[in-house]
Structure formats: structure tokens, C-alpha cells
Amino acid sequence: QVQLAESGGGWVHPGGSLRLSCAASGKIRSVSVWGWFRQAPGKKREGVSSISGRDGDTYYADSVQGRFSISRDSARNVVYLQMNNLKREDTARYYCAAVSTLGLSWYEGMQYDYWGQGIQVTVSS
């Protein structure tokens, strides 16, 4: 089992920045890919970004490309999502997720084995 706990969310003005953290514990070595997902009220869950635990390759949704950056501190077992130039449409609950074996595209959330509780990010003036 892998336990995930998000932190760092909150409220920010448009154009502002936030950094989300995902602290992982448990059988971390079993994880091949770490991901961030989000879900806004009335909308489907969408993949935001992912990072490979093997080679560090990163992937981003088109909507956040160039504004968000995912990284991982393997020594501290933390995955980060740096979010810059935030827009109102980035408002959502953000979830950290992990998967042992990636069989589908990284943004297909159904294949992820482990999920955090989620944390709210609100972008508003």
C-alpha cells in the first residue's frame, strides 16, 4: 500500500502561484508513475501532470503546459506541483495519485492505484 497526502493548496489571485506537495509513504518502490489530477465542480476529473519514478520523464495537460511544473524529491518521498500564472479555470480540487503499472496514457485516472484525499485550489479576485 502507498499513502498519499497533499498540502499547499489555498486561495490565490489570478496570475499568482502555488506549490502543491504530495507526501508519500508505504511501498513507494512499487510506484512507477506519480500524477496530479484535478476536478472542478460539475466537471470530469482531468489529468494535470505526471512524472515517471523510473526516468523522471514528465507530462502535462495542454491547459497547463508552460505554467505548471512537476518534480519529485526521491530522498524525501515528496512530489511537487509548482503552479504559476494561475487562472480562474485552474480552480479545482487537486489530487495526487500513484500507479504501479501504467497500461494506458498517463492522464487516464482509472488505472491509478493510490489516491490522496485531495486539496482545494481556488483562483479568484
N, C-alpha and C positions, 0 to 999 in steps of 0.2 A: 504494500500500500504506500501511497505517496500523499502527504498532506500539503495543501497549498493555502497560503494566507496573504491576501492583498492588503496593501496600505498605500497611503499617499494621495487618495482622492480628495475631492472637495469642490469648492466653487471658485471660478476664475472668470475674469473679464475676457471678452473676445480679444484674441491676439496674445493672450497670456500663455504661461507654461505650467505644466505639472509633471511630476515624475512619479509613476506608479511603481511599486515594488511588490514582488511576489516571493515570499519566503517559503522554501520547500524543505520538507523533512520526510524521513522514511526511506524507502527503497529508490533513492534518486538515480542510482546507476542503471536502473531499468528504463529510464526515460530516454527516448531518442529525440523527441521534439517538444519544445515548450512553446505555448501560444498565448496570445491575448485575443480575447473576443469581447464584443460589446453588444448590448441590446437596449434599444430605446423603447419607451412605451409605445405599444401598438405596432412595433416593427419586429422583423425577424432578427434572430441573432446573426451577427456577421463576424467573420474573421478579420482581425485588425493587423496582426503581425505574428510571425513565428521565428524561432531560432533553433537551429539544429544543435543538439547536445553533442554530436559527434564532431562536426567540422565547423560549426559556427555560422553556417550559411543562414542568411536572413531573408525574409519575405514580407511584403507589405501589401495591404489593400491599396488600390489606386487612389482611394479617397484620402489616404493619409501619407502616401509616398512623398518624401521630401520634407515632411513636417514631424513625423514620429520616428523614433529610433529605438530598436530593441537591443538589449545587451544582456549578458549573463556573467555573474561573478561566481565561478565554479567553486572557489575557495569558501565563499560564504553561503553558497546554495541560494542565491537570490537572482531572480530575473527582473530586469527593469524595462519600463516603457517610458521613454522620455517623449513628452508631447509638447511641441512648440507651435506657436501661431494657432492656438486653438480657435475653433469656430463653433457657432451655436449648434450646428449639426453634429458636433462631436459629443454633445450631451447624451449620456447613456450610463448604464451600469456596466462596468468593465470586469471581466473575469479572466483569471489566469487558468491555464489548462496545461495538461501534460499527457503525452501518449507514448506507449512503449513501442508500438509498431505502426508506422504511418503507411496505410494502404491506399488512401485517397489523397486528393490535394490537401494542402496544409490547412486551408480555410474550412474544410468540412468538419464541423464541430462534433458530429455524431460519433466519430472514431476516437475521440479523446477519452482516456480512461479516468482521468482525475481532474477535478474542478475545485476552484476556491469558492468562497461564499459570494464574492463579487464586491465591488466598491463603486460608489456613485461619483460620477464626474459631471458637474454642471457648469456650462459655459453660458454666461448671461451678463448683461449690463445692468 
